[in-house]
Amino acid sequence: MEVTEHRELMELSAIYGKSAGRLLIETTLATLKFHRTKLILTVAQCDEILMLIYELNRIGNNLNQITHNLNVANLVAENSAVNIGELKKVISEIRIETQRLKNLCR
């Protein structure tokens, strides 16, 4: 912890009448609870998110086809600029994000 962070934590601790440890625990838990709460979105926002999901799925499918074709054609040399592992990672991240976006509009 930086000196300025420690000073600020001590000031807040005095203001709220709580120990530094208790203050850190409570604010961390409050932050985590805040991030777990569901957003309330308008129908228009959900429509935009669904369009984004559609586009992300198209991009993911295209990347998946490229990866498959490169593997089938055995075109990727070990020192190639094309990194199949990186492509697969991007595809996986797209799937995770599209699922997260779908959950926003449920």
Contacts in CASP RR format, 6 or more apart in sequence:
PFRMAT RR
TARGET T0000
AUTHOR 0000-0000-0000
METHOD contacts of the structure
MODEL  1
MEVTEHRELMELSAIYGKSAGRLLIETTLATLKFHRTKLILTVAQCDEIL
MLIYELNRIGNNLNQITHNLNVANLVAENSAVNIGELKKVISEIRIETQR
LKNLCR
1 9 0 8 1.000
9 20 0 8 1.000
9 23 0 8 1.000
9 24 0 8 1.000
10 20 0 8 1.000
12 23 0 8 1.000
13 19 0 8 1.000
13 20 0 8 1.000
13 23 0 8 1.000
16 23 0 8 1.000
18 26 0 8 1.000
38 104 0 8 1.000
39 104 0 8 1.000
41 49 0 8 1.000
41 104 0 8 1.000
41 105 0 8 1.000
46 104 0 8 1.000
46 105 0 8 1.000
49 101 0 8 1.000
49 104 0 8 1.000
49 105 0 8 1.000
50 105 0 8 1.000
52 101 0 8 1.000
53 98 0 8 1.000
53 101 0 8 1.000
53 102 0 8 1.000
56 94 0 8 1.000
56 97 0 8 1.000
56 98 0 8 1.000
56 101 0 8 1.000
57 94 0 8 1.000
57 98 0 8 1.000
59 94 0 8 1.000
60 90 0 8 1.000
60 91 0 8 1.000
60 94 0 8 1.000
60 95 0 8 1.000
63 87 0 8 1.000
63 90 0 8 1.000
63 91 0 8 1.000
63 94 0 8 1.000
64 91 0 8 1.000
66 87 0 8 1.000
67 84 0 8 1.000
67 87 0 8 1.000
67 88 0 8 1.000
67 91 0 8 1.000
70 76 0 8 1.000
70 82 0 8 1.000
70 84 0 8 1.000
71 84 0 8 1.000
75 82 0 8 1.000
76 82 0 8 1.000
76 84 0 8 1.000
END
